[in-house]
């Protein structure tokens, strides 16, 4: 005969066993997502708008990405740093950067080359680059 205590222990162990894969999956899917959302010509410059989300359980206090801009012929137009600033956990943020001397129509591809800075208390190693998810809502391809 199974005692009420043993029955509760089995139920608790079953619940923990079922929850563990989900928790492990969430930790594995923790990533930063960067979407090139819009391009807008402003005088002799291109305003680049990004939608970014920190999928980690911890806030990122500062994220700076080294970014390579390619022209429509595939040549490197410039290498620059985009400072995305503070990225709260599980929150969407929009960041805009104006790139002077760059017509938006001449931008062919954009490469997130890596994180120059990625800081925050309790962040795992590679939090800004590991499993980085990049996408684009424009005609400009984003690589990462």
C-alpha positions in Angstrom: 0.0 0.0 0.0 1.3 3.4 -1.0 1.2 6.0 1.9 -0.1 9.5 1.3 3.4 10.8 1.9 4.9 8.5 -0.8 2.2 9.5 -3.2 3.0 13.2 -2.7 6.7 12.5 -3.1 6.1 10.7 -6.4 3.9 13.6 -7.7 6.5 16.1 -6.7 9.3 14.2 -8.4 7.1 13.8 -11.5 6.4 17.5 -11.6 10.1 18.3 -11.2 11.1 15.8 -14.0 8.5 17.3 -16.3 9.6 20.9 -15.5 13.3 20.3 -15.9 13.4 20.0 -19.7 11.3 23.2 -20.1 13.7 25.1 -17.8 16.7 23.8 -19.6 15.2 24.7 -22.9 14.4 28.2 -21.8 18.1 28.7 -20.7 19.3 27.3 -24.0 17.1 29.7 -25.9 18.3 32.8 -24.0 19.6 35.0 -26.7 19.8 38.6 -28.1 17.6 39.2 -31.1 18.4 42.1 -33.5 16.0 43.1 -36.3 16.9 45.7 -38.9 13.5 47.3 -38.8 13.7 50.4 -41.0 15.9 52.6 -43.1 15.2 56.3 -43.7 17.1 58.8 -45.7 17.7 62.0 -43.7 19.5 64.7 -45.7 22.9 63.1 -46.7 22.6 60.3 -44.1 20.8 57.0 -43.5 18.8 56.5 -40.3 19.0 52.9 -39.4 16.3 51.6 -36.9 16.8 48.4 -35.0 14.3 46.4 -32.9 16.3 44.5 -30.3 15.4 42.1 -27.5 17.4 40.7 -24.6 16.1 37.2 -24.1 18.2 36.6 -21.0 16.9 36.5 -17.5 19.4 39.3 -16.6 19.6 42.9 -17.8 22.4 43.9 -20.1 23.7 47.2 -18.8 25.7 48.0 -22.0 25.8 46.4 -25.4 28.0 47.7 -28.2 28.1 45.8 -31.5 30.8 46.1 -34.1 28.9 46.4 -37.4 30.1 46.2 -41.0 28.1 48.1 -43.6 28.4 46.7 -47.2 27.4 48.6 -50.3 25.1 47.1 -53.0 28.2 45.7 -54.8 29.2 43.8 -51.7 32.2 46.0 -50.8 32.8 47.1 -47.3 31.6 50.7 -47.0 32.5 51.1 -43.4 33.0 49.4 -40.1 31.3 51.1 -37.1 30.2 50.6 -33.6 26.5 50.8 -32.6 25.9 51.4 -28.9 22.6 49.8 -28.1 23.0 50.9 -24.5 21.0 49.2 -21.7 18.8 46.2 -22.7 16.4 45.2 -20.0 15.6 41.5 -19.7 12.7 40.2 -21.9 11.9 43.8 -23.1 11.8 45.1 -26.7 13.8 48.2 -27.4 14.1 50.4 -30.6 17.5 52.0 -31.3 18.2 54.4 -34.1 21.6 55.4 -35.6 22.2 58.1 -38.2 25.1 57.2 -40.5 26.4 60.4 -42.2 27.5 60.3 -45.8 25.6 57.0 -46.5 22.6 57.0 -48.8 20.2 54.3 -47.6 19.9 53.1 -51.2 23.6 52.2 -51.3 23.4 49.9 -48.3 23.4 46.3 -49.5 24.1 44.2 -46.4 24.9 44.6 -42.8 27.0 42.3 -40.7 26.9 42.2 -36.9 30.6 41.4 -36.6 30.6 40.8 -32.8 30.1 42.5 -29.5 32.8 45.0 -28.5 31.1 45.5 -25.1 28.6 43.3 -23.3 28.2 43.9 -19.7 25.7 43.2 -16.9 25.7 41.6 -13.5 25.3 37.9 -13.7 25.4 37.6 -17.5 26.7 34.4 -18.9 29.8 34.4 -21.1 29.0 35.4 -24.7 25.5 36.6 -23.7 25.5 39.2 -26.5 26.9 36.9 -29.2 26.0 33.3 -28.5 23.0 32.2 -30.6 22.6 35.8 -31.7 19.4 36.0 -33.8 19.4 38.5 -36.7 16.7 39.4 -39.1 15.5 42.2 -41.4 12.2 43.8 -42.4 14.0 45.7 -45.2 15.6 44.7 -48.5 19.0 44.9 -46.7 20.2 41.5 -45.6 21.5 41.2 -42.1 24.2 38.7 -41.2 25.5 37.7 -37.8 
